[in-house]
């Protein structure tokens, strides 16, 4: 039977530019199809680049998951991705990540501990969602914070957001618009302090991640 296909702008927020609902939602395909969405320079937040844009699929009407097969054409101002069904699709900034170790502290610490973090940034609502964990801290954790702005190799005494204690650390930071460009440009970092390293045991720069798994997400 013939099926009427509709592509309509969606009023939901959280996407860069205008998201679209491909209907009837829930239809799946035997073979993937390509979805292409256009964008304008004005849709890209300060500090981000064309290459960081992904097509994202909306889940449960509340958060977005970037599609790793997204391909950006900066000249045509389009992003395309293969999808396996109809849903609501929009554009988002690709996920960010951090790899924490003692060498990144300023000055460097001698700790052998490590850590990692995943971050999603909703530039519409100014939300950064995080999932941060650590392994083998040599001291007892005393504080964890996002600091900056500071490039790699530079220190900042400005605490932008305190993360909860415990492992892993899951939460959201409602950031001020004034720091968004620094977040997107990789000028923020996570630092974990302990009683053995009062100047910071391990640190990791929050930077664009090009190696995440398909449909990787942190709920925002």
C-alpha positions as CSV (number, residue, x, y, z in Angstrom):
1,X,0.0,0.0,0.0
2,X,1.1,3.6,-0.6
3,X,2.1,5.5,2.5
4,X,1.8,9.3,2.7
5,X,5.2,10.7,3.9
6,X,5.3,14.1,5.6
7,X,8.3,16.2,6.6
8,X,7.2,19.1,8.9
9,X,9.0,21.6,11.1
10,X,8.8,20.7,14.8
11,X,8.4,23.2,17.6
12,X,10.4,21.2,20.0
13,X,13.6,22.8,21.3
14,X,17.1,21.7,22.0
15,X,18.2,21.5,18.3
16,X,20.3,24.0,16.4
17,X,18.0,25.7,13.9
18,X,14.7,24.0,13.1
19,X,14.2,20.3,13.7
20,X,11.9,18.3,11.5
21,X,9.5,15.4,12.1
22,X,9.6,12.7,9.4
23,X,6.2,11.0,9.5
24,X,4.6,8.6,10.1
25,X,7.0,8.2,13.0
26,X,8.0,4.7,13.9
27,X,8.3,3.4,10.4
28,X,11.5,1.4,9.9
29,X,13.2,0.7,6.6
30,X,14.7,-2.5,5.1
31,X,17.6,-0.4,3.9
32,X,19.0,2.8,5.5
33,X,18.0,6.1,3.8
34,X,19.8,9.4,3.8
35,X,18.4,12.4,5.7
36,X,19.9,15.8,4.8
37,X,19.3,18.9,6.9
38,X,20.5,22.4,6.0
39,X,21.9,25.0,8.4
40,X,23.0,28.6,8.4
41,X,26.1,30.2,9.9
42,X,23.9,31.9,12.4
43,X,22.9,28.4,13.7
44,X,26.4,27.6,14.8
45,X,27.2,28.9,18.3
46,X,30.3,30.9,18.9
47,X,33.3,28.7,19.5
48,X,32.0,25.7,17.5
49,X,32.9,24.8,14.0
50,X,30.9,23.3,11.0
51,X,32.8,20.0,11.6
52,X,31.3,19.6,15.1
53,X,27.7,19.5,13.8
54,X,25.8,16.2,13.8
55,X,22.3,15.2,12.8
56,X,20.6,14.1,16.0
57,X,17.5,12.0,16.7
58,X,15.1,13.0,19.4
59,X,14.2,10.4,22.0
60,X,11.2,10.5,24.3
61,X,10.6,14.1,23.3
62,X,13.3,15.4,25.7
63,X,16.8,14.7,24.6
64,X,18.9,14.2,21.5
65,X,21.4,11.6,20.3
66,X,24.0,12.5,17.7
67,X,24.4,10.1,14.7
68,X,28.0,9.2,14.2
69,X,27.7,8.7,10.5
70,X,26.9,12.4,10.0
71,X,28.7,14.1,7.2
72,X,29.1,17.8,7.0
73,X,29.3,19.8,3.7
74,X,30.6,23.2,4.9
75,X,30.3,24.6,1.4
76,X,26.7,23.6,0.9
77,X,25.8,24.2,4.6
78,X,24.2,20.7,4.9
79,X,24.6,17.7,7.1
80,X,23.5,14.2,6.0
81,X,23.3,10.9,7.8
82,X,22.0,7.4,7.2
83,X,18.9,6.6,9.3
84,X,16.9,3.4,9.6
85,X,13.5,4.9,10.3
86,X,11.3,8.0,10.6
87,X,11.5,10.1,13.7
88,X,12.2,13.7,14.7
89,X,15.7,14.8,13.5
90,X,17.6,18.0,14.2
91,X,21.1,19.3,14.5
92,X,23.3,19.3,17.5
93,X,26.9,19.9,18.5
94,X,28.9,16.7,18.7
95,X,29.7,15.1,22.0
96,X,32.7,16.2,24.0
97,X,35.0,14.1,26.1
98,X,37.9,14.3,28.6
99,X,40.7,12.0,29.5
100,X,42.1,12.8,33.0
101,X,45.6,12.2,34.3
102,X,48.2,13.7,36.6
103,X,50.3,15.0,33.7
104,X,47.7,17.6,32.7
105,X,47.6,19.2,36.2
106,X,49.5,22.6,36.4
107,X,52.0,21.9,37.8
108,X,51.8,18.2,37.0
109,X,51.1,15.7,39.8
110,X,52.8,12.4,40.3
111,X,49.6,10.4,40.6
112,X,49.0,7.3,38.5
113,X,45.2,7.7,38.7
114,X,43.2,8.2,35.5
115,X,39.7,9.3,34.6
116,X,37.3,9.9,31.8
117,X,34.3,12.0,31.0
118,X,31.5,12.3,28.4
119,X,29.7,15.5,27.8
120,X,26.7,16.7,25.7
121,X,26.0,20.4,25.2
122,X,22.5,21.8,24.6
123,X,23.3,25.3,23.3
124,X,19.6,26.2,23.2
125,X,19.0,25.7,26.9
126,X,22.7,26.3,28.0
127,X,23.0,22.9,29.6
128,X,26.1,20.7,29.8
129,X,25.4,17.1,30.8
130,X,28.3,15.1,32.2
131,X,29.3,11.6,33.1
132,X,32.7,11.6,34.8
133,X,34.5,8.7,36.5
134,X,38.0,8.0,37.9
135,X,40.2,5.1,38.7
136,X,42.9,4.5,41.3
137,X,42.9,7.8,43.1
138,X,45.9,7.9,45.5
139,X,44.1,10.2,47.9
140,X,40.6,10.6,49.2
141,X,38.5,12.7,46.8
142,X,38.0,16.1,48.3
143,X,36.5,18.2,45.4
144,X,35.8,18.0,41.7
145,X,35.1,21.0,39.5
146,X,34.9,22.3,36.0
147,X,37.3,25.2,35.7
148,X,38.3,27.7,33.1
149,X,38.7,29.2,30.7
150,X,42.1,27.9,30.2
151,X,44.0,26.2,27.4
152,X,45.9,22.9,27.9
153,X,49.0,23.7,30.0
154,X,47.3,26.7,31.6
155,X,45.7,26.8,35.1
156,X,42.5,28.6,36.2
157,X,41.4,29.4,39.7
158,X,37.9,30.1,38.4
159,X,35.5,27.3,39.4
160,X,32.6,27.3,36.9
161,X,30.8,24.3,38.3
162,X,31.2,21.9,41.2
163,X,30.5,18.2,40.4
164,X,29.0,15.9,42.9
165,X,31.2,13.5,44.9
166,X,31.1,9.8,44.2
167,X,32.0,7.7,41.3
168,X,30.7,8.1,38.6
169,X,29.5,11.7,38.7
170,X,26.3,12.3,36.7
171,X,24.7,15.6,36.4
172,X,24.1,18.9,34.5
173,X,25.6,22.3,34.6
174,X,23.3,25.2,33.7
175,X,26.0,27.4,32.3
176,X,25.9,31.2,31.6
177,X,25.8,32.2,28.0
178,X,29.0,34.2,28.5
179,X,31.1,31.0,28.8
180,X,29.5,29.0,26.0
181,X,32.1,29.9,23.4
182,X,34.9,28.8,25.8
183,X,33.2,25.5,26.4
184,X,32.7,24.8,22.7
185,X,36.3,25.8,21.9
186,X,37.8,23.3,24.5
187,X,38.9,25.9,27.0
188,X,37.3,24.2,30.1
189,X,38.6,21.3,32.1
190,X,37.7,18.9,34.9
191,X,40.0,18.7,37.9
192,X,39.8,16.2,40.7
193,X,41.3,17.1,44.0
194,X,42.2,14.8,46.9
195,X,43.7,15.0,50.4
196,X,47.0,13.8,48.9
197,X,47.1,16.3,46.1
198,X,45.6,19.5,47.4
199,X,46.6,21.3,44.2
200,X,44.7,18.7,42.1
201,X,45.4,15.0,41.5
202,X,44.1,14.5,37.9
203,X,42.8,16.8,35.2
204,X,41.3,16.5,31.8
205,X,40.5,19.1,29.1
206,X,36.9,19.0,27.8
207,X,37.3,18.7,24.0
208,X,35.3,17.6,20.9
209,X,35.2,13.8,20.7
210,X,35.5,12.2,17.3
211,X,35.6,8.6,18.5
212,X,32.3,8.1,20.3
213,X,30.0,5.1,19.7
214,X,27.0,5.4,17.5
215,X,24.0,7.0,19.1
216,X,26.2,7.9,22.1
217,X,24.3,10.1,24.5
218,X,24.2,11.7,27.9
219,X,20.7,12.7,28.9
220,X,20.1,16.5,28.9
